[in-house]
């Protein structure tokens, strides 16, 4: 069985968010999938297998962190679409059957992947007690991101505050199902991005995620409303960093980016 490591939401190796990708004939038992994800030890490993023709989806897709299965993952979906395209296993548009419904990815000839994901329903909430202290920064506003994303989205004062965060990850675990998305408006939009974010997911074994596609299904509508434009670009200001192009289309949000395969090998067990 071939296994690949793909850097997603980037066009350069060693940046963006790395994901493991395995194309299978069928899904083995869950414990095997979880053990492989733990062995790969990236934020997510994607497992996919082809489905019979004529159905609502072309491939079944699941995502595992090193400690648990997750309901939605953008960067590992983009990585899987990239592998399908570059290996010739599937060309053009591909429909994935997932725990979050059918998700569509389309790869252009230049390698750009566009994901069609459900827009996260944002609900304003009171800032939970202890969040600001855990982050080490004043929180201007907080939003629940709904069941598919499962994060608390918090807006901070400015880009410099987001970049400077050194959170208490253990203290963040009690405030959401998956974790915390911290965001602010870009300080200099001429630099090529409209907003910044960082994502902390200690509840699923990821203290800080490098570039989080699913989080941008919440970030996109938040900033689209604030900035008055449907199409935006987000910079996730993690140490690896990466850009996510977004476009809100009502109940759906498009996420665009590139990917680079950096490792390809054979799984021996």
ABEGO torsion letter per residue (X at the ends): XBBBBBBBGBABBGBEBBBBBBBBABBBBAAAAAAAAAAAGBABBBBBBBBBBGBABABBBBBBBAABBBABBAAAAAAAAAAAAAAGABBEBBBBBBAAEBBBBBBBAAGBBBBBBBBBBBBBBBBBBGAAAAAGBBBABBBBAEAAAGBBBBBBABAAAAAABBBBAAAAAAABAAEBBBBBBBABAAAGBABBBBBBBAAAGBABBABBAAAAAAAAAAAAAAAGBABBBBBBABAAEBBBBBBBBEABBBBBBBBBBABBBBBAX
